[in-house]
Amino acid sequence: MVHTTGRKTFKKGEMLIHEGEQGDSAYIIEKGSVEVLVAREGKLIQIGTRSDGSIVGEMAMIDDKPRTASVRAVEDCEVLEISRDDFARRIESSDPILRMVMQVILTRYRDMLSRSQLVVKVPPPGFIKAEDLEKDDKVVDVAVNTLKVYNELHDAIKNHELKLFYQPIIDLRTGKIAGFEALARWFHPEKGMISPGIFIPVAEESGLIVDVSRWALNEACESINILSKEVNSTSCMMDEPLFISVNFSVHDFSDKDFFSHVEKIMNKNKTKPKQIHLEITESLLVEQPEIAREGLEKCQDFGIEVSIDDFGTGYSSLSYLHFFPINTLKIDQSFVRLMLEQENNYQLVKSIIALAKNLNMSVIAEGVEHREEAAVLKSLGCESCQGFWFARPQPLEDAVEFIRNWCPPDVDFRKDL
């Protein structure tokens, strides 16, 4: 092996990489070709080849796991070596979307490789072709589509393609409208409505979620005045001000100016703190507890109430319920849907409601789709709920009509449950 200013030469039959070792470097093949091998039943099985322009050994550097395959020179090769330290520095300084796409590709490739290795025990000749294992069109599609979504979402924010939909939150004790949850929807000029399940993960991974969150807060502050005026003119009026619940992410709290932006937006719109509820997930509290606590305390001191979304589906550590300033627990819809069918889910819902009451917190149940579910929740002491039985998420103009036409349904369970 000869070193030449960052380059290495491997002779035919020489191993570049050994399966199971730690990955300290990757190689870009400048000249020659190699074969990718996995050990099975004491034999090395070829699962692919690489030639000029290919990179090998990069996976173990990205996720810091042992090599999953060996690489051997099929002919004399000249390669450019990339050290782990140099690679790490470049990744850390790269654009968030680049890091995200690389992680997606890595995850999909590892999954493909592991599935292929399960098959490659004693394969008959031609059963697995090298080119089939070298190229996974799904990996390419995921990377390309992710970049497309990122770029189009970036433009969508500027072009006002995003729109807030509002799902009513109903007070079970009075039958009145307590508030709304604001949910982002994307209306693409050519593709139509794009599911939040597609663009929200991309926004979170790329950091665009911060822009989305600020936009959503501003929209909610503008809308609350319209909705509140409508509620005040009907019999739907509550003793407490109508509120809109806005979702925030880990990335929002990582921004050192998070609270100052919240305060600035609300002051600009002359929005009262009680009119906005800040909604977070359990993962935020665990991933960045100190940053989260500082941000939440500032929001609560300002007068903004804090809700934990999908309570019970995440880490569910009871310790954070007293460590963080939390006002409301939102019971995840998966528990609500099964509570009439499974005793365990019923007891879990009952326990969450009791826990919240003991900690002087309120409870909102999500995903109510049937009258019986609302009735049982009311009987257990749940204050509020939301779901398709009351209304689906809807644009602002429809939410206004919903308020005008609202007639509290009968959720008295005693007669027929």
Residue pairs with C-beta under 8 A, 6 or more apart in sequence:
1 8
1 9
1 10
1 11
1 14
2 8
2 9
6 80
6 81
7 30
7 78
7 79
7 80
7 81
8 27
8 78
8 79
8 81
9 76
9 77
9 78
9 79
10 16
10 32
10 34
10 73
10 76
10 77
10 79
11 73
11 76
12 73
12 74
12 75
12 76
13 72
13 73
14 72
14 73
15 70
15 71
15 72
15 73
16 27
16 34
16 56
16 57
16 71
16 72
16 73
16 77
16 79
17 23
17 27
17 56
17 57
17 67
17 69
17 70
17 71
18 67
18 70
19 37
19 38
19 39
19 66
19 67
19 68
19 69
19 70
20 66
20 67
21 66
21 67
22 60
22 66
22 67
23 57
23 59
23 60
23 61
23 64
23 65
23 66
23 67
23 84
24 61
24 83
24 84
25 57
25 61
25 81
25 82
25 83
25 84
26 55
26 56
26 57
26 58
26 61
26 81
26 82
26 87
27 55
27 56
27 57
27 71
27 79
27 80
27 81
27 82
28 53
28 54
28 55
28 79
28 80
28 82
29 50
29 51
29 52
29 53
29 54
29 55
29 56
29 77
29 78
29 79
30 52
30 78
30 79
30 80
31 52
31 77
31 78
32 51
32 52
32 73
32 74
32 75
32 76
32 77
32 78
32 79
33 49
33 50
33 51
33 52
33 73
33 74
33 75
33 77
34 49
34 50
34 51
34 56
34 71
34 72
34 73
34 74
34 77
35 46
35 48
35 49
35 50
35 71
35 72
35 74
36 46
36 47
36 48
36 49
36 50
36 56
36 69
36 70
36 71
36 133
36 134
37 44
37 45
37 46
37 47
37 69
37 70
37 71
37 72
38 44
38 45
38 47
38 68
38 69
38 70
38 117
38 120
39 45
39 70
40 117
40 120
40 121
40 122
41 121
41 122
44 70
44 72
45 120
45 123
46 130
47 69
47 113
47 116
47 117
47 120
47 128
47 130
47 133
48 130
48 131
48 133
48 134
49 74
49 130
49 134
50 56
50 71
50 134
56 71
57 67
57 71
58 82
58 87
59 65
59 68
59 106
59 109
59 110
60 66
60 67
60 68
61 82
61 84
61 87
61 88
62 87
62 91
62 102
62 103
62 106
63 106
63 110
68 110
68 113
68 114
68 117
69 113
91 99
91 102
96 205
96 206
96 207
97 146
97 147
97 150
97 205
97 206
100 146
100 202
100 205
100 206
101 143
101 146
101 147
104 142
104 143
104 146
105 139
105 142
105 143
108 136
108 138
108 139
108 142
109 136
109 139
112 133
112 136
112 138
112 139
113 133
116 128
116 133
119 127
119 128
120 128
146 202
149 194
149 198
149 199
149 202
150 202
150 206
150 208
152 188
153 186
153 199
153 202
153 203
153 208
154 208
155 161
156 162
156 186
156 188
157 208
157 211
157 212
157 215
161 186
161 187
161 188
161 189
162 184
162 185
162 186
162 187
162 212
162 215
163 184
163 185
163 186
163 187
163 395
164 182
164 183
164 184
164 185
164 216
164 219
164 220
164 223
164 395
164 396
165 182
165 183
165 184
165 185
165 393
165 394
165 395
166 180
166 181
166 182
166 183
166 223
166 227
166 244
166 393
166 394
166 395
166 396
166 399
167 180
167 181
167 183
167 386
167 391
167 392
167 393
167 394
168 177
168 179
168 180
168 386
168 390
168 391
168 399
168 402
169 177
169 178
169 179
169 180
169 181
169 245
169 364
169 384
169 385
169 386
170 176
170 177
170 178
170 384
170 385
170 386
170 390
170 408
171 177
171 178
171 238
171 383
171 384
172 374
172 377
172 378
172 382
172 383
172 384
172 385
172 411
173 378
173 383
174 238
174 408
175 408
175 409
175 411
176 235
176 236
176 237
176 238
176 408
177 231
177 236
177 238
177 242
177 403
177 406
178 238
178 240
178 242
178 243
178 384
179 242
179 243
179 244
179 245
179 277
180 227
180 242
180 243
180 244
180 245
180 399
181 244
181 245
181 247
181 279
181 386
181 393
182 216
182 219
182 220
182 223
182 244
182 245
182 246
182 247
183 196
183 247
183 393
184 196
184 200
184 212
184 216
185 193
185 196
185 393
186 193
186 194
186 196
186 199
187 193
187 194
188 194
200 209
200 212
202 208
203 209
203 212
204 249
204 250
204 251
207 251
209 249
209 251
209 252
210 249
210 251
210 252
210 255
213 246
213 247
213 248
213 249
213 252
214 261
214 265
216 246
216 247
217 246
217 262
217 265
217 266
217 276
218 265
218 268
218 269
220 244
220 246
220 276
221 265
221 266
221 268
221 269
221 271
221 275
221 276
222 269
223 244
223 396
223 399
224 242
224 243
224 244
224 271
224 275
224 276
225 269
225 270
225 271
226 396
226 400
227 242
227 244
227 396
227 399
227 400
227 403
228 241
228 242
228 275
230 400
230 403
230 404
231 237
231 238
231 242
231 403
234 403
234 404
234 406
236 403
236 406
240 274
241 272
241 274
241 275
242 275
243 274
243 275
243 276
243 277
243 305
244 275
244 276
244 277
245 276
245 277
245 278
245 279
245 307
246 276
246 277
246 278
246 279
247 279
247 280
247 309
248 278
248 279
248 280
248 284
249 280
249 281
249 284
250 283
250 284
250 287
250 288
250 292
252 258
253 284
253 288
253 291
253 292
253 295
254 288
254 291
255 261
258 295
259 295
259 298
259 299
259 302
262 278
262 299
262 302
262 304
263 302
265 271
266 273
266 276
272 303
273 302
273 303
273 304
274 303
274 304
274 305
276 304
277 304
277 305
277 306
277 307
277 327
277 328
278 296
278 299
278 304
278 305
278 306
278 307
279 306
279 307
279 308
279 309
279 330
280 292
280 296
280 306
280 307
280 308
280 309
281 308
281 309
281 310
281 314
282 308
282 310
282 311
282 313
282 314
282 315
282 316
282 320
283 314
283 315
284 292
285 292
285 308
285 315
285 320
285 323
285 324
286 314
286 315
286 317
286 320
289 320
289 323
289 324
292 324
293 323
293 324
293 325
296 306
296 324
296 325
296 326
297 325
299 306
300 306
300 325
300 327
305 327
305 328
306 324
306 325
306 326
306 327
306 328
307 326
307 327
307 328
307 329
307 330
307 364
308 326
308 328
308 329
308 330
309 330
310 330
310 332
310 366
311 329
311 330
311 331
311 332
311 352
312 331
312 332
312 335
312 348
312 352
313 332
313 334
318 355
321 355
321 359
321 361
322 359
326 361
327 361
327 362
328 356
328 361
328 362
328 363
328 364
329 352
329 355
329 356
329 361
329 362
329 363
329 364
330 363
330 364
330 365
330 366
331 349
331 352
331 353
331 363
331 364
331 365
331 366
331 382
332 366
332 367
333 366
333 367
333 387
334 367
335 345
335 348
335 349
335 352
336 349
336 365
336 366
336 367
336 368
336 373
336 377
336 385
336 387
337 367
337 369
337 373
338 345
339 345
339 346
339 348
339 349
339 373
339 376
340 346
340 370
340 372
340 373
340 376
346 376
349 365
349 377
349 380
349 382
350 380
352 363
353 363
353 377
353 380
353 381
353 382
354 381
356 362
356 363
357 363
357 381
362 383
362 384
363 381
363 382
363 383
363 384
364 382
364 383
364 384
364 385
364 386
365 373
365 377
365 382
365 384
365 385
365 386
365 387
366 385
366 386
366 387
367 386
367 387
367 388
368 374
368 377
368 385
368 386
368 387
368 388
368 389
368 390
369 387
369 388
369 389
370 389
371 389
371 409
371 411
372 413
372 417
373 387
373 389
374 385
374 389
374 409
374 411
375 411
375 412
375 413
375 417
376 413
376 417
377 385
378 411
378 413
379 413
389 409
390 409
391 402
394 402
